[in-house]
């Protein structure tokens, strides 16, 4: 009976395309003899030459929006630079360095604005393309967490060497945040890699659903002739130039295994009770998150490890726009846990409505070790029709030309952040949930302000410390 259901599921899925079933030769692997970030970039350049050849040879079709059609508006080679690739933003007189780690199925583009801000503050910035990303969705059927870790180690060593005595930051988004924490704990434990001085985390994937592990059975079934489509949870048109829309089960297994490894590392560190040498953390999280458990950054990380000068910034739902009796109880439960909790060893800020009748938002904050909340206006408001942020929105500003609001994307040819389809249900191959998902953060100005203050504090702290620290 179960096998029959899986067969029916496979038949309902769209056919796999050549970008699902092919993997380009030359992708970085942990076992490769690549011993420097420069060598990683050289290998990446060859990989993207192979990708260009793949796209030129692929059937052209008639798709207006397909990243794998040469003449398409979504072909990332139309944009300069191609933000699917690793990027380096140099500084004439570096005040520090920052390594940016994007999310799963994503690309370096997602942290581009963050990188440009940090570079403007004087940091050398490297946006790393994590192995398996930026090319073909099929690449994620082969990439492993070991490959991701090996690439992070190469890039971290390079960035730390360029910091010139200034602070070394790692900025992680989603799966990149898990890799950032994983790298930090390993570097502190082994002493073989330079540990970061600060961590910035966006929508950190520090835990995922157990369904990712249980999906192994479905992937095994995908090896049966005729059931190969079961190796994918989503098979969708690839209209996004900087993110895969299709998602293989293997990628879900890898992030699940990474978070399990991370839990083991945290458990070991808590049990050993070492001195508090962990870096300060600035974490941003939406209280509603369809990708990862929103509470994990609190329960699995910040509550368990002592990290002085750390802060969690939570983005609440829009209490004015959302009819709360139509919403699931998760956000309210998380907010109550935070608001009614005893003092925590890290600061907490809640970005929320000034009152239920107003779309204006305020920052309600309390410092580490205190229970008193202090409120500050932000001169920001919820946009009309927006009831919450999303997992993918936090590091993207409204002015982003691809994922931003209607004003920002006007004329770009790719208004992925301002799609408003109307029509009959069941017609589009994409779900309404995917089209409705907010792709940018209307409160990004507050994120930028907090990021600047966090960065400048680290630079000032590095200057106060004795040379040769």
C-alpha positions in Angstrom: 0.0 0.0 0.0 2.8 2.4 0.9 4.7 1.7 -2.3 1.5 2.3 -4.3 1.1 5.7 -2.7 4.7 6.6 -3.5 4.2 5.5 -7.1 1.2 7.7 -7.3 3.1 10.6 -5.8 5.9 10.2 -8.4 3.5 10.2 -11.2 2.0 13.5 -10.1 5.3 15.3 -9.9 6.5 17.2 -13.0 9.2 15.6 -15.1 12.8 16.2 -14.2 14.8 18.4 -16.5 18.4 18.2 -17.6 19.4 20.6 -14.8 17.9 18.2 -12.2 19.6 15.1 -13.6 23.0 16.5 -14.4 26.0 17.4 -12.2 28.9 19.5 -13.6 32.3 18.1 -13.3 34.8 20.1 -11.3 32.8 21.1 -8.2 34.8 21.3 -5.1 34.9 18.3 -2.8 36.4 18.0 0.7 38.7 15.2 -0.6 40.2 17.4 -3.3 43.8 18.7 -3.1 42.8 22.3 -2.8 44.8 24.1 -0.1 43.9 27.8 -0.5 41.0 30.1 -1.2 42.7 31.3 -4.3 42.8 27.7 -5.6 39.1 27.4 -4.7 38.3 30.5 -6.8 40.3 29.1 -9.7 38.4 25.8 -9.6 35.1 27.8 -9.3 36.0 29.8 -12.4 36.4 26.5 -14.4 33.1 25.3 -13.0 31.2 28.4 -14.2 32.8 28.0 -17.7 31.3 24.5 -17.7 28.0 26.0 -16.6 28.0 28.5 -19.5 28.7 25.7 -21.9 25.9 23.7 -20.4 23.4 26.6 -20.9 24.5 27.2 -24.4 24.0 23.6 -25.3 20.7 23.2 -23.5 17.4 23.2 -25.5 16.4 26.9 -25.8 12.7 26.4 -25.4 10.4 29.4 -25.1 10.7 30.1 -21.4 10.9 33.9 -20.7 11.9 33.2 -17.1 14.4 30.3 -16.8 17.9 30.7 -15.5 19.0 27.8 -17.9 17.8 29.4 -21.1 20.4 31.6 -22.7 18.1 34.4 -23.8 15.9 34.4 -20.7 15.5 37.4 -18.4 16.4 35.1 -15.5 19.8 33.9 -16.9 22.2 35.2 -14.3 24.9 35.7 -16.9 22.9 38.8 -18.0 23.9 40.5 -14.8 27.4 41.8 -13.9 28.8 40.5 -11.7 27.2 37.1 -11.5 26.3 36.9 -7.8 26.0 33.1 -7.9 29.8 33.1 -7.7 32.0 33.8 -4.7 32.8 37.5 -4.5 35.6 39.5 -2.8 35.2 43.1 -1.7 38.6 44.6 -0.9 39.5 47.5 1.4 42.5 49.8 0.9 43.2 49.9 4.6 41.3 47.0 6.2 39.8 47.5 9.6 38.8 43.8 9.8 37.4 41.0 7.7 34.1 39.3 7.1 33.1 35.9 5.7 29.6 35.6 4.4 27.9 32.2 4.3 24.6 31.9 2.4 21.7 29.4 2.9 20.8 26.1 1.4 19.7 26.2 -2.3 20.7 29.9 -2.2 23.7 31.8 -3.5 26.1 34.6 -2.3 23.5 37.2 -3.6 21.4 36.8 -0.5 24.1 38.5 1.6 25.3 40.9 -1.0 23.8 44.0 0.7 25.2 43.0 4.1 28.6 42.5 2.5 28.5 45.9 0.8 27.7 47.6 4.1 30.5 45.8 6.0 32.9 46.7 3.2 31.8 50.4 3.4 32.8 50.2 7.1 36.3 49.2 6.1 36.1 45.4 6.2 37.5 43.0 3.6 34.6 40.9 2.7 34.3 37.4 1.1 31.0 36.1 0.0 31.6 32.3 -0.3 29.7 30.2 -2.8 29.0 27.0 -0.8 29.7 23.9 -2.9 26.7 22.6 -4.8 25.2 26.1 -5.2 24.9 28.7 -8.0 25.0 26.2 -10.8 22.5 23.3 -11.3 20.0 22.1 -8.8 21.3 18.6 -9.5 24.6 19.6 -7.8 22.8 19.4 -4.4 22.3 15.7 -4.9 26.1 15.2 -4.5 27.3 18.1 -2.2 27.8 17.1 1.4 28.2 18.9 4.7 31.8 17.8 4.6 32.3 19.7 1.4 30.6 22.8 2.9 32.8 22.6 6.0 36.0 22.2 4.0 35.2 25.3 1.8 34.4 27.4 4.9 37.7 26.5 6.4 39.6 27.6 3.3 37.7 30.9 3.1 37.9 31.6 6.9 41.7 31.2 6.9 41.9 33.6 3.9 39.6 36.3 5.4 41.3 36.1 8.9 44.7 36.7 7.3 43.3 39.8 5.5 41.8 41.3 8.7 45.1 43.1 9.5 44.6 42.8 13.3 41.0 44.0 13.1 38.0 41.8 14.0 37.1 38.7 12.0 33.4 38.3 11.4 31.4 35.4 10.1 27.9 36.3 8.9 25.7 33.3 8.3 22.2 33.0 6.8 20.0 29.9 7.4 22.3 26.9 6.7 25.2 29.3 6.5 24.5 30.2 10.1 24.7 26.6 11.1 28.0 26.3 9.3 29.2 29.5 11.0 28.5 28.1 14.5 29.9 24.7 13.5 33.1 26.3 12.3 33.4 28.5 15.4 33.0 25.6 17.9 35.5 23.4 15.9 38.0 26.3 15.7 37.9 26.9 19.4 38.1 23.2 20.2 41.0 22.3 17.9 43.0 25.5 17.8 43.9 24.8 14.2 41.7 27.5 12.6 41.3 31.2 13.3 38.1 31.6 15.4 35.8 34.6 14.6 35.6 37.6 16.9 31.9 38.1 16.1 29.0 36.2 14.6 26.0 37.6 12.8 23.2 35.1 12.2 20.1 35.6 10.0 17.3 33.0 10.3 19.8 30.5 11.7 19.0 26.9 10.8 20.3 25.4 14.1 17.6 22.7 14.0 15.4 21.3 11.3 12.4 19.0 11.2 13.0 15.3 11.7 11.1 14.8 8.4 14.4 15.6 6.7 15.9 12.4 8.2 12.8 10.3 7.6 12.9 11.3 3.9 15.8 8.9 3.5 13.3 6.1 2.8 11.8 8.1 0.0 15.3 8.8 -1.5 16.1 5.0 -1.4 12.8 4.4 -3.3 13.9 6.9 -5.9 16.5 4.4 -7.0 13.8 2.1 -8.2 13.3 2.4 -12.0 10.5 4.8 -12.8 10.5 6.4 -9.3 13.6 8.6 -9.7 11.4 11.8 -9.2 11.0 10.7 -5.5 14.5 12.0 -5.0 13.1 15.5 -4.9 10.7 17.2 -2.6 10.0 20.0 -5.1 10.4 20.0 -8.9 9.6 23.6 -10.0 10.4 26.0 -12.8 13.8 27.6 -12.2 12.9 31.2 -12.8 15.0 32.6 -9.9 18.5 33.7 -11.1 20.0 33.3 -7.6 18.2 30.5 -5.9 17.2 27.0 -6.8 13.4 26.5 -6.6 13.7 22.7 -6.9 15.0 20.9 -3.9 16.5 17.3 -3.6 15.9 15.1 -0.6 19.7 14.6 -0.3 20.1 18.3 0.5 17.6 18.0 3.3 19.4 15.0 4.7 22.7 16.9 4.7 21.4 19.9 6.7 19.7 17.5 9.1 23.0 15.7 9.7 24.8 19.0 10.0 22.4 20.2 12.8 22.7 16.9 14.5 26.5 17.2 14.5 26.1 20.7 15.8 23.9 19.6 18.6 26.6 17.1 19.6 29.3 19.8 19.6 27.1 22.1 21.7 26.3 19.2 24.2 30.1 18.5 24.5 30.9 22.1 25.1 28.2 22.5 27.8 29.3 19.3 29.5 33.0 20.4 29.5 32.0 23.9 30.9 35.0 25.7 29.3 35.8 29.3 29.9 33.6 31.7 28.0 35.7 32.2 24.9 32.8 32.2 22.4 32.4 35.4 20.4 29.5 37.8 20.8 26.5 37.0 18.6 24.0 39.2 16.9 21.1 37.0 15.7 18.0 38.0 13.7 14.9 35.8 13.6 11.3 36.1 12.5 8.8 34.6 15.0 7.2 32.9 12.1 9.5 30.7 9.9 8.2 28.0 7.6 11.8 26.7 7.0 13.2 26.1 10.5 11.9 26.1 14.1 12.0 29.7 15.1 12.6 28.9 18.7 15.8 26.9 18.0 18.1 29.9 18.2 16.9 30.4 21.8 16.5 26.9 23.1 19.3 25.1 21.2 21.9 27.9 21.2 21.7 31.2 23.1 20.3 29.7 26.3 22.9 27.0 26.4 26.2 28.8 25.6 27.7 31.8 27.4 28.3 34.5 24.9 28.9 38.0 26.4 27.6 41.0 24.5 25.2 38.9 22.5 21.7 39.9 21.4 18.7 38.3 19.8 16.4 40.5 17.5 12.9 39.0 17.0 10.5 40.3 14.3 6.9 39.9 15.5 3.8 39.4 13.3 1.8 42.4 12.3 -0.9 42.5 14.9 -2.8 45.1 13.0 -3.1 43.3 9.7 -3.3 39.7 10.9 -6.6 38.3 12.3 -5.0 36.3 15.1 -7.7 33.7 15.2 -6.7 32.7 11.7 -3.1 32.2 12.6 -1.4 29.1 14.0 -0.5 29.3 17.7 3.3 29.0 17.3 4.2 32.8 17.1 2.1 33.6 20.2 3.8 30.8 22.2 7.2 31.9 21.2 6.5 35.5 22.1 5.1 34.5 25.5 8.1 32.5 26.2 10.4 35.5 25.6 8.2 38.2 27.2 7.5 36.2 30.4 10.9 34.6 30.8 13.3 35.3 33.5 16.4 37.3 32.8 18.7 35.9 30.1 22.4 36.2 29.7 21.9 38.0 26.4 20.0 41.0 25.3 16.6 40.6 23.5 14.8 43.1 21.2 11.3 42.6 19.8 10.3 44.6 16.7 6.5 44.8 17.0 3.5 47.0 16.6 3.4 50.1 18.8 -0.1 49.0 19.6 -2.7 46.7 17.9 -4.4 49.6 16.2 -1.2 50.9 14.6 1.0 49.7 11.7 3.9 51.6 13.2 6.6 49.5 14.8 8.8 50.0 17.9 11.8 48.2 19.3 11.1 46.7 22.8 14.4 45.7 24.3 15.9 44.5 27.5 19.6 44.2 28.3 21.3 41.0 29.4 20.5 40.0 33.0 17.5 42.3 33.2 13.7 41.8 33.0 12.6 45.4 32.4 11.6 46.2 28.8 12.4 49.6 27.2 10.6 50.8 24.2 12.0 53.0 21.3 10.2 54.2 18.2 11.7 53.2 14.8 10.0 55.5 12.3 9.1 52.3 10.4 5.7 50.8 9.5 4.3 47.6 8.2 3.5 47.8 4.5 -0.1 47.3 3.5 -1.1 43.7 3.2 2.0 42.3 4.9 1.2 40.1 8.0 4.7 38.8 8.9 8.2 38.5 7.8 9.6 35.1 6.5 12.7 33.0 6.7 14.0 34.3 3.4 13.2 38.0 4.0 15.5 39.1 6.8 18.8 39.9 5.0 17.1 41.5 1.9 16.3 45.2 1.8 13.1 46.6 0.2 15.4 48.4 -2.4 16.7 45.1 -3.7 16.2 45.1 -7.5 15.2 41.4 -7.6 13.5 40.6 -4.4 12.5 44.1 -3.2 9.2 46.0 -3.3 7.3 47.1 -6.3 9.1 50.4 -6.6 12.6 48.8 -6.4 11.9 46.0 -9.0 10.1 48.2 -11.5 12.1 48.1 -14.7 14.4 45.3 -13.6 12.4 42.7 -15.6 12.4 40.4 -12.6 10.0 41.6 -9.9 10.3 38.4 -7.8 9.7 40.4 -4.6 6.4 42.0 -5.8 4.5 39.3 -7.6 0.7 39.6 -7.1 -1.0 37.0 -9.3 -4.8 36.8 -9.4 -6.9 34.2 -11.2 -8.4 30.8 -10.8 -6.9 28.3 -8.4 -5.1 25.2 -9.7 -3.8 26.9 -12.8 -0.3 27.8 -11.8 2.4 25.2 -11.3 3.6 27.2 -8.3 1.7 27.1 -5.0 0.0 30.3 -3.7 2.2 29.9 -0.6 5.4 30.3 -2.6 4.1 33.3 -4.5 2.9 35.0 -1.4 6.1 34.6 0.6 7.7 37.9 1.5 11.1 38.1 -0.1 12.4 41.3 1.5 12.5 42.9 5.0 10.5 46.2 5.3 12.5 46.8 8.5 15.9 46.3 7.0 16.9 49.8 7.9 16.8 48.7 11.6 18.9 45.6 10.7 21.5 47.8 9.0 21.7 50.1 12.0 22.2 47.3 14.4 24.8 45.7 12.1 26.7 48.9 11.9 26.8 49.4 15.7 27.8 45.8 16.2 30.7 46.2 13.7 32.0 49.5 15.0 32.0 48.2 18.5 34.1 45.2 17.4 36.5 47.5 15.6 36.8 49.8 18.7 37.3 46.7 20.9 40.1 45.4 18.7 41.9 48.8 18.9 41.8 48.7 22.7 43.4 45.3 22.9 47.2 44.9 23.0 49.0 44.1 19.8 49.5 40.4 19.1 46.3 39.3 20.8 
